[in-house]
Structure formats: C-alpha cells, structure tokens
C-alpha cells in the first residue's frame, strides 16, 4: 500500500501585521459608533466599485463608510458589549454584503 498523504498544516496564527490591521479595524469601528451621531447599515450587493467611490467622495466631509468582513464586525461588537450593549441590536443585520455608513447628518 502507498503511504497516506501528508496531513495539512494546522491553522497558523496570523502574523503580527495582520493582527495589527485587525486591531486597528476593531478600534475604528467602535470609535465610529462613539464619534458619529447616526449609523446606517447598507447592502452593497450589485453595487459597483465606481458607485461606492462616488458616494464616498460626495459624503466624505461629514460621513465615513466602513466595510469589512461580517465576522470581524460581529467580533468587534461582541467584544465591546459591556461598554456598548445597544450595538447588540445590529448583529442580526450583518448578513451578506453589508457595510456601515456613519454620519453626522440628521436629515
């Protein structure tokens, strides 16, 4: 009998650069909830990169767009549920291609 194929490597820990990038993302997401008055959850299915770029350009003076992996958004919110318990209401909406628009606009 031939020898069995080698086992795949166990999941490796992300390198320091990836961990720093994720930490920065978590900080930015949570600080945006504090900094901006309003938050919109937007679906971006079938939205082209050019359209997103145009929206970011039009609203950049008073708004911030934050896109990312849903698992990272959920983790950031769950890790801060003691300081921001109201964010738990957002979790059911983090499905599919979604992102946050943080804004100071009221109307």
C-alpha positions as CSV (number, residue, x, y, z in Angstrom):
1,X,0.0,0.0,0.0
2,X,1.2,3.5,-0.7
3,X,1.8,5.8,2.3
4,X,-1.0,8.1,3.3
5,X,-0.9,11.7,2.0
6,X,0.6,14.2,4.5
7,X,-1.8,15.9,6.8
8,X,-2.5,19.6,6.0
9,X,-0.8,22.1,8.3
10,X,-2.9,23.1,11.3
11,X,-4.2,26.6,11.1
12,X,-1.4,29.0,11.7
13,X,-1.7,32.1,13.8
14,X,-1.9,35.3,11.7
15,X,1.3,37.2,11.6
16,X,1.8,40.4,13.6
17,X,0.9,42.7,10.6
18,X,-2.5,41.0,10.2
19,X,-3.2,41.1,13.9
20,X,-2.3,44.8,14.0
21,X,-4.5,45.5,11.0
22,X,-7.5,43.7,12.6
23,X,-6.9,45.5,15.9
24,X,-7.0,48.8,14.0
25,X,-10.2,47.9,12.3
26,X,-11.9,47.0,15.6
27,X,-10.8,50.3,17.1
28,X,-12.0,52.2,14.1
29,X,-15.4,50.5,14.1
30,X,-16.1,51.0,17.8
31,X,-14.8,54.6,17.9
32,X,-17.0,55.4,14.9
33,X,-20.1,54.4,16.9
34,X,-18.9,56.9,19.5
35,X,-17.9,59.7,17.2
36,X,-20.8,59.8,14.7
37,X,-24.4,60.6,15.6
38,X,-26.1,58.3,13.1
39,X,-25.3,54.9,11.6
40,X,-26.8,53.2,8.6
41,X,-26.4,49.6,7.6
42,X,-26.3,49.3,3.8
43,X,-26.4,46.4,1.5
44,X,-23.9,46.6,-1.3
45,X,-24.9,43.7,-3.5
46,X,-24.8,44.6,-7.2
47,X,-23.2,48.0,-6.4
48,X,-20.1,48.7,-8.5
49,X,-16.9,49.9,-7.1
50,X,-17.3,53.2,-9.1
51,X,-20.6,53.9,-7.5
52,X,-19.2,53.3,-4.0
53,X,-16.3,55.5,-4.8
54,X,-18.7,58.3,-6.0
55,X,-20.8,58.0,-2.8
56,X,-17.7,58.1,-0.6
57,X,-16.5,61.2,-2.4
58,X,-19.9,63.0,-2.1
59,X,-20.2,62.3,1.6
60,X,-16.7,62.3,2.9
61,X,-16.9,65.7,4.7
62,X,-19.4,64.5,7.2
63,X,-19.6,60.7,6.8
64,X,-17.5,57.6,7.0
65,X,-18.0,54.4,5.1
66,X,-16.8,51.2,6.8
67,X,-16.9,47.9,5.0
68,X,-15.4,44.7,6.2
69,X,-15.9,41.0,6.9
70,X,-19.1,40.3,8.8
71,X,-17.3,38.1,11.2
72,X,-14.9,40.9,12.1
73,X,-17.8,43.3,12.6
74,X,-19.6,40.8,14.8
75,X,-16.5,40.1,16.8
76,X,-15.8,43.8,17.3
77,X,-19.4,44.4,18.5
78,X,-19.4,41.3,20.8
79,X,-16.1,42.2,22.3
80,X,-17.5,45.6,23.3
81,X,-20.9,44.5,24.5
82,X,-20.2,45.7,28.1
83,X,-19.4,49.2,27.0
84,X,-21.9,49.4,24.1
85,X,-24.8,47.0,24.9
86,X,-27.0,48.8,22.4
87,X,-24.9,47.5,19.5
88,X,-26.3,44.0,20.0
89,X,-29.4,45.1,18.1
90,X,-27.2,45.5,14.9
91,X,-26.0,41.9,14.9
92,X,-29.0,40.3,13.1
93,X,-28.5,42.6,10.1
94,X,-24.8,41.7,9.5
95,X,-25.6,39.1,6.8
96,X,-24.5,39.2,3.2
97,X,-22.5,42.1,1.6
98,X,-23.2,44.9,4.1
99,X,-21.3,47.9,5.5
100,X,-21.8,50.8,7.8
101,X,-22.2,54.5,6.9
102,X,-21.5,56.7,9.9
103,X,-22.7,60.3,9.6
104,X,-23.3,63.5,11.5
105,X,-26.2,64.4,9.2
106,X,-29.6,64.5,11.0
107,X,-31.9,64.8,7.9
